[in-house]
Amino acid sequence: MKKLRSIRKFALGTVLILALGLLTACGGGTNDTENSSADSETVDFDVKELADQLKTEGDFKDQLAELDTDVAVSKLYNLDASQVESGAFYTNTNATAEEIAVIKAATADYAKTVQDAYNKRIEDQKKACENYLPDEMPKLDDAVVKSSGCYVVLCISCDSQKAEEIIGEYIK
């Protein structure tokens, strides 16, 4: 009898946690950026559109190639694909450190995990390029990682200021 009550309490607790998680998901959550005015809220956008704009208008010396979402999510960033709503990725030819990654996470909480994965990727690239491609270090030092709500963007390019301007058209 005591064991049955414990199981019921555990099940009720689990259901409450799941319900709370659903209530705080991206759709109805608040924007957790520094400036919470209505103007700074992120509106939904097509991640592919932003990635394409970064590729065409950004400053890259490498010929970036589109990378399959499943490969990028699981292999490059080591993320849980079930927590990624959509993504668009461009990667280098191994001659540079340049890359573009735009992810819409399933929740704002998971977007923080994505941002951590991007930062880990930058650190891993720094270690790899330190001796092999030292000319790429300034790009990695100036890598742009921006997030708002469920969206997280990574851009490693020759001109981080230009990348920030483009990203700023989507994420305030």
N, C-alpha and C positions, 0 to 999 in steps of 0.2 A: 504494500500500500504506500509506504514511504517512497519507494523507488518510482512508483507511478506518478506521484506528486512532483518529484524532481524532474521527471521526463516532461511532464506538462509545463512546468515552469520554464524549463529550457526551451521547449518548443514555442511557448508564448514569447519569450525573450527574443528568440530568433526571428519570429514573425514581426515583432515590433521594430527590430533593427532593420529588417528588409524594407518595411513600410517607410521608416524614416529615410532610408537610402533613396527610395523612389521619390520622396518628396523633395529631396535636395539635389536631384539630378539636374542636368543642364537646362532642360526646358523651363523650369520655374525658379531656378536658383538666382541668387543675386550676383552681380559682378564683383569679383574680389580684387579688382585693381585699386591702385592708390586713389584715383579720382573716381568717385561713384556717382557723378552727375549723369543725367540722362544722355548727354552728348557723348560720354565715354563708353557707353554700353556697346558691346560687340553685337553686330547683327549677323545673321546667318549669311554665309557666303560659300561659294564653290571652292574647295581647297585646290582643285586642279587649276582653276582660273588664276589664283594667286601664284601657285608654283610656276605656271606658264609665263605669267607677267614678270616674275623674278628672273626667269631664264632669259626672256627676250630683252628686257629692259635693264637687267643688272649687268655688272661688269665681271665677266668670266674670261679667263684665257684658255681654259680647257673646253673641249666639246662635251658638254654634259649629256648623258643619256638617261632616258626615263627608266626607272627601276620598278619592277613589279611590287605592288603593295605588300603582298604576303611575305616576300623575301625581305623587303626593307623592315617591316614591322618585326618579324620573328628573328631574322639573322643579324641585321645591321644594328637595330636598336633594342633587341631582346625584350619586346613588349608582348602583352597578351592581345592577340588579334581580336578576341571577343570584346575587348574594351575600346577598340578603335572603330569609330563609326565610318570614317572615310580618311583617305590619305593620298598624297601625291608626292612623288620623290624623283629627284634627278641626282645622279651620282657622277663622279669623275672617272677618268680613264686610268687612274692610278698614277698619273703624271703630276697631279696637283691634289690639294686637300679640299677643293671646291665641292660643294654639295648643297642641295635644297631639300628640305623636308617640311611638309605641311600636314598636320594631323588634326582631325576633329575627333576628340575622345568621346566616349560614351557618357562620361560625367566630368564635372569640373574637378573633382577629386582625382580622377585618373589623369587628367591633363597635367597635374603636378608630377605624376609619375613619368609622363612623357617628357616633361621639361627636364627632369633629373636624368632621363636616358639620353637626351640631347647633350646635356652638359658632360655626361660620362663619355659620350662619343667624341666630343671635342677634346677631352683630356686624353683619351686613347689615341686620337689622331696626332696630338702633340708629341706623345711618346714615340709614335711610329715615324713621324716626320723629322724629329729632332736631329737625327744624324743622316737620314736618307734623303729628305727634302727640306733642308733648313730654310730655303727661301719661302716656304709656305707658312712658316711660324707666324709672321705678322697677320696673315689672314685668319689663322686659328685664334690668335690673341684678340682679334677684332670680330670674331664670329657673332652673329646676331641671333639671339634666342628671345622671342617675344611670345607672350601668352595672354589670353583673355578668355574667360569663361571656359569653354571646352576646346578652344583652338590653341595650338602651339605651333610655332614656326621656327625653323632653323635655316639660316642662310650663311654659308661660308663663301665669300667672294672677294674680289679685288677692291671693292668699294662698299664698305659696310654702311656708310652714310646713305648711299643710293638705295641699298637694300632696306634700310630702316624707313626711308621715305615711301617706298612701294608698300611695305608691310603696313605702314601707318594709314594707307588708304583703306585697309580692311580692319585693322585692329587699332583702336584709339588708345 
